[in-house]
Amino acid sequence: MLSHVIDVLADPIDGSPLSGVDQFSRLVSESGHSYDVARQGYVTLAAGKGLRYSGDDSDMIAARETFLSRGHFAPFVEAISHTVADVLDDAEVPEGAEPVIVEIGAGTGYYLSHVLDSIEGARGVGIDVSTPAAKLLSKCHPRVGAVVADAWARLPIQDSSVDAITVVFAPRNASEFARVLKPQGEVVVMTPNVGHLSELREPLGIIDVEKGKIDRMIAQASGHLVPVGEPETVEFVMNLDQASIATQIGMSPSARHIHPDILAERIATLPSSMAVTARATVTRFTKA
């Protein structure tokens, strides 16, 4: 609910604090700007002419919800949850502090809700540019506030107010992350690594993960964020049937580049069930 995180939200235009009025049907900033809360419980916080991108559409969000709900990425979820817990421990966040965790590109809130379940009293802000995602995100956990916003613009979050930021296969805005993090806060980034879904790439015509991705990410963040320790690889094998493969591809950028009919034909040529490798890297960053 937005009321749980209103103390960290900010006006996207000028960064001033927000408060809920009219039984939280609107958020109003100290400077007088007003933002309507949708009936589903999320709020769109965008400056100027609004959002430049629409993000994942309803079909992609439905595919993501279906795939993740089947638990195929459970080891990824555990890795994120455990790493965030380590971040809070290392920062010596006291019990009862109600730390704030922001997920960028939160989608349906699958990862964020699991993180909050694992950390007593933690509060979450899920940010995604997709309105279909926000409708599910707002309902994913009682301590989540769902916000539609552009991760590449100024984040609608107050300065030095966030204990941890998580980014799972989503955009990274290093300068903004550094601005909103508390002094001991960290960013936890999960990125796909070479070999991720390798068994599907040739038969389905999917481009592989680029080499050197982690090094480029670290270089791009320099001046704002610096890595903490060495990146850790999470790798496991999933047993996927054709329906699960369809939803996995359907929730990814590949869904925009392969015609649905062609994709369906290619999936139909695969075995009824097959072992598929999942491989990603978790990197922790702190403020430079």
C-alpha positions as CSV (number, residue, x, y, z in Angstrom):
1,M,0.0,0.0,0.0
2,L,1.2,3.5,-0.8
3,S,0.5,4.6,2.8
4,H,3.3,2.3,4.0
5,V,6.0,4.1,1.9
6,I,4.6,7.7,1.5
7,D,7.5,9.0,3.7
8,V,10.0,8.1,1.0
9,L,8.1,9.1,-2.2
10,A,8.8,12.4,-3.8
11,D,7.2,14.7,-6.4
12,P,8.8,13.8,-9.8
13,I,8.9,17.4,-10.8
14,D,10.7,19.0,-7.9
15,G,11.5,16.3,-5.4
16,S,9.4,17.7,-2.6
17,P,7.7,15.2,-0.2
18,L,4.3,13.7,-0.9
19,S,1.3,13.1,1.4
20,G,-1.9,11.2,0.9
21,V,-5.2,13.1,0.9
22,D,-8.9,12.2,0.4
23,Q,-8.3,8.8,1.9
24,F,-5.2,8.3,-0.2
25,S,-7.1,8.7,-3.5
26,R,-4.5,11.4,-4.4
27,L,-0.9,12.2,-3.5
28,V,-0.1,15.9,-3.1
29,S,3.3,17.4,-2.9
30,E,4.4,20.3,-0.7
31,S,4.7,22.4,-3.9
32,G,1.1,21.7,-4.8
33,H,1.3,19.1,-7.5
34,S,-1.4,16.4,-7.4
35,Y,-1.3,12.8,-8.6
36,D,-4.3,10.5,-8.7
37,V,-4.1,7.0,-7.2
38,A,-5.7,4.5,-9.6
39,R,-8.5,2.3,-8.2
40,Q,-6.1,-0.7,-8.3
41,G,-3.9,1.1,-5.8
42,Y,-0.9,2.3,-7.9
43,V,0.1,5.9,-8.7
44,T,1.8,7.3,-11.8
45,L,4.6,9.7,-10.8
46,A,5.9,11.4,-14.0
47,A,7.1,14.9,-14.7
48,G,6.3,17.1,-17.7
49,K,4.5,15.4,-20.5
50,G,4.4,12.0,-18.8
51,L,6.1,8.7,-19.6
52,R,8.2,8.3,-22.7
53,Y,7.7,4.5,-22.8
54,S,4.9,2.2,-22.1
55,G,6.9,-0.9,-21.0
56,D,5.7,-4.5,-21.1
57,D,2.2,-4.9,-22.5
58,S,-0.6,-7.1,-20.9
59,D,0.4,-10.2,-22.8
60,M,4.1,-9.9,-21.6
61,I,3.0,-9.3,-18.1
62,A,0.6,-12.3,-18.1
63,A,3.4,-14.5,-19.5
64,R,5.8,-13.3,-16.7
65,E,3.2,-13.9,-14.0
66,T,2.5,-17.4,-15.3
67,F,6.2,-18.4,-15.7
68,L,7.3,-17.0,-12.3
69,S,4.4,-18.4,-10.4
70,R,5.5,-21.9,-11.5
71,G,8.7,-21.4,-9.5
72,H,11.1,-21.9,-12.3
73,F,13.3,-19.0,-11.2
74,A,13.1,-19.8,-7.5
75,P,16.9,-20.0,-7.0
76,F,17.1,-16.4,-8.5
77,V,14.5,-15.3,-5.9
78,E,16.4,-16.9,-3.1
79,A,19.7,-15.3,-4.2
80,I,18.1,-11.8,-4.3
81,S,16.4,-12.2,-0.9
82,H,19.6,-13.6,0.8
83,T,21.7,-10.8,-0.7
84,V,19.4,-8.0,0.4
85,A,19.4,-9.6,3.9
86,D,23.2,-9.5,3.8
87,V,23.2,-5.8,2.7
88,L,21.0,-4.9,5.7
89,D,23.2,-6.9,8.1
90,D,26.4,-5.3,6.8
91,A,24.8,-1.9,7.2
92,E,23.8,-2.9,10.8
93,V,20.2,-1.9,10.2
94,P,18.6,-2.4,13.6
95,E,15.6,-4.6,14.2
96,G,12.3,-2.8,14.0
97,A,13.8,-0.1,11.7
98,E,11.4,-1.0,8.8
99,P,14.0,-0.7,6.1
100,V,13.0,0.5,2.6
101,I,13.7,-1.7,-0.4
102,V,13.1,-0.3,-3.9
103,E,12.9,-2.6,-6.9
104,I,13.4,-1.1,-10.3
105,G,11.5,-2.8,-13.1
106,A,9.5,-4.6,-10.5
107,G,7.0,-6.1,-12.9
108,T,4.4,-8.1,-11.1
109,G,6.3,-7.8,-7.8
110,Y,7.3,-11.5,-7.6
111,Y,10.9,-10.8,-6.4
112,L,10.0,-7.8,-4.2
113,S,7.2,-9.7,-2.4
114,H,9.5,-12.6,-1.6
115,V,12.2,-10.2,-0.3
116,L,9.7,-8.5,2.0
117,D,8.5,-11.9,3.3
118,S,12.1,-12.7,4.3
119,I,12.8,-9.5,6.1
120,E,10.5,-8.7,9.0
121,G,9.0,-5.2,8.9
122,A,10.7,-4.2,5.6
123,R,8.7,-1.9,3.3
124,G,8.9,-2.0,-0.5
125,V,8.5,0.4,-3.4
126,G,8.0,-1.3,-6.7
127,I,8.7,0.9,-9.7
128,D,7.8,-0.1,-13.3
129,V,7.0,1.9,-16.4
130,S,4.3,-0.6,-17.3
131,T,0.7,0.1,-16.2
132,P,-0.4,-3.6,-16.7
133,A,2.5,-4.5,-14.4
134,A,1.5,-1.9,-11.8
135,K,-2.0,-3.4,-11.5
136,L,-0.5,-6.7,-10.3
137,L,2.4,-5.0,-8.4
138,S,0.0,-3.1,-6.2
139,K,-1.6,-6.3,-4.9
140,C,1.6,-8.4,-4.5
141,H,2.2,-7.7,-0.9
142,P,0.6,-5.5,1.9
143,R,3.8,-3.6,2.5
144,V,4.4,-2.7,-1.2
145,G,3.7,0.6,-2.8
146,A,3.3,0.4,-6.6
147,V,4.6,3.3,-8.7
148,V,4.5,3.8,-12.4
149,A,7.6,5.8,-13.3
150,D,10.5,6.0,-15.8
151,A,13.7,4.5,-14.4
152,W,15.8,6.6,-16.7
153,A,14.3,9.9,-15.4
154,R,14.5,11.4,-11.9
155,L,13.2,8.7,-9.6
156,P,10.2,9.8,-7.5
157,I,12.1,9.0,-4.3
158,Q,13.5,11.3,-1.7
159,D,17.3,11.8,-1.3
160,S,19.1,9.3,1.0
161,S,15.9,7.5,2.0
162,V,16.5,3.9,0.7
163,D,18.3,1.0,2.4
164,A,18.5,-1.3,-0.6
165,I,17.7,-1.2,-4.4
166,T,17.2,-4.4,-6.3
167,V,17.4,-4.6,-10.1
168,V,16.5,-7.9,-11.7
169,F,17.0,-8.0,-15.5
170,A,16.0,-4.4,-15.6
171,P,17.4,-0.9,-16.4
172,R,20.0,0.7,-14.1
173,N,20.3,4.4,-13.4
174,A,23.5,4.7,-11.4
175,S,23.3,8.4,-10.7
176,E,19.8,8.2,-9.4
177,F,20.5,5.1,-7.4
178,A,23.4,6.9,-5.6
179,R,21.1,9.9,-4.9
180,V,18.3,8.0,-3.2
181,L,20.5,5.5,-1.3
182,K,21.3,6.0,2.4
183,P,25.0,6.3,3.2
184,Q,25.3,2.6,3.9
185,G,22.7,1.5,1.4
186,E,23.5,-0.8,-1.6
187,V,22.2,-1.8,-5.0
188,V,21.8,-5.5,-5.7
189,V,21.8,-6.1,-9.5
190,M,21.0,-9.4,-11.2
191,T,22.0,-9.6,-14.8
192,P,21.7,-12.6,-17.2
193,N,25.1,-14.1,-18.0
194,V,26.5,-15.9,-21.1
195,G,24.9,-19.3,-21.1
196,H,21.5,-18.2,-19.8
197,L,18.8,-20.2,-21.7
198,S,21.6,-21.5,-24.0
199,E,19.6,-24.6,-25.1
200,L,16.8,-22.4,-26.5
201,R,18.8,-19.8,-28.4
202,E,19.6,-21.6,-31.6
203,P,16.3,-23.4,-32.1
204,L,14.2,-20.3,-31.3
205,G,16.5,-17.8,-32.9
206,I,17.2,-15.8,-29.7
207,I,20.3,-13.6,-29.4
208,D,22.7,-14.7,-26.7
209,V,23.8,-12.5,-23.8
210,E,26.6,-10.3,-24.8
211,K,30.1,-11.1,-23.4
212,G,31.7,-8.6,-21.0
213,K,28.3,-7.4,-19.8
214,I,29.3,-7.3,-16.1
215,D,32.5,-5.3,-16.7
216,R,30.6,-2.8,-18.8
217,M,27.9,-2.4,-16.2
218,I,30.6,-1.7,-13.5
219,A,32.4,0.8,-15.8
220,Q,29.1,2.6,-16.6
221,A,28.3,3.0,-12.9
222,S,31.7,4.5,-12.0
223,G,31.6,7.9,-10.4
224,H,28.3,7.0,-8.8
225,L,28.5,3.4,-7.6
226,V,31.4,1.0,-6.9
227,P,31.1,-2.8,-6.6
228,V,31.2,-4.5,-3.2
229,G,33.2,-7.7,-3.3
230,E,33.2,-10.0,-6.3
231,P,30.1,-10.7,-8.4
232,E,28.5,-14.1,-7.7
233,T,27.1,-16.4,-10.4
234,V,23.8,-18.2,-9.8
235,E,23.3,-21.2,-12.2
236,F,20.8,-24.0,-12.2
237,V,18.9,-26.3,-14.6
238,M,15.1,-26.0,-15.2
239,N,12.9,-28.7,-16.6
240,L,10.6,-26.8,-18.9
241,D,7.7,-28.0,-21.0
242,Q,6.7,-26.2,-24.2
243,A,4.1,-24.1,-22.4
244,S,6.6,-22.9,-19.9
245,I,9.1,-22.1,-22.7
246,A,6.4,-20.1,-24.5
247,T,5.8,-18.0,-21.4
248,Q,9.5,-17.6,-20.7
249,I,10.1,-16.1,-24.2
250,G,6.8,-14.3,-24.0
251,M,7.9,-12.3,-21.0
252,S,11.3,-11.3,-22.5
253,P,12.3,-8.7,-25.1
254,S,12.4,-11.5,-27.6
255,A,8.6,-11.4,-27.6
256,R,8.9,-8.0,-29.4
257,H,11.2,-9.3,-32.1
258,I,9.7,-12.7,-33.1
259,H,6.3,-13.0,-34.6
260,P,4.0,-15.1,-32.3
261,D,3.2,-17.5,-35.1
262,I,6.8,-18.1,-36.0
263,L,7.7,-18.5,-32.3
264,A,4.9,-21.0,-31.8
265,E,6.1,-23.0,-34.8
266,R,9.6,-23.1,-33.5
267,I,8.5,-24.1,-30.0
268,A,6.4,-26.9,-31.5
269,T,9.6,-28.5,-32.9
270,L,11.1,-28.8,-29.4
271,P,10.8,-31.9,-27.2
272,S,7.7,-31.9,-25.0
273,S,10.0,-31.3,-22.0
274,M,13.7,-30.3,-21.9
275,A,16.4,-29.2,-19.5
276,V,17.3,-25.5,-19.8
277,T,20.1,-23.7,-18.1
278,A,19.4,-20.5,-16.1
279,R,22.5,-18.4,-15.4
280,A,22.9,-14.9,-14.0
281,T,25.3,-12.8,-11.9
282,V,24.5,-10.9,-8.7
283,T,26.6,-7.8,-8.1
284,R,26.4,-5.5,-5.1
285,F,27.2,-1.8,-5.4
286,T,27.6,0.9,-2.8
287,K,27.8,4.7,-3.3
288,A,31.1,5.9,-4.7
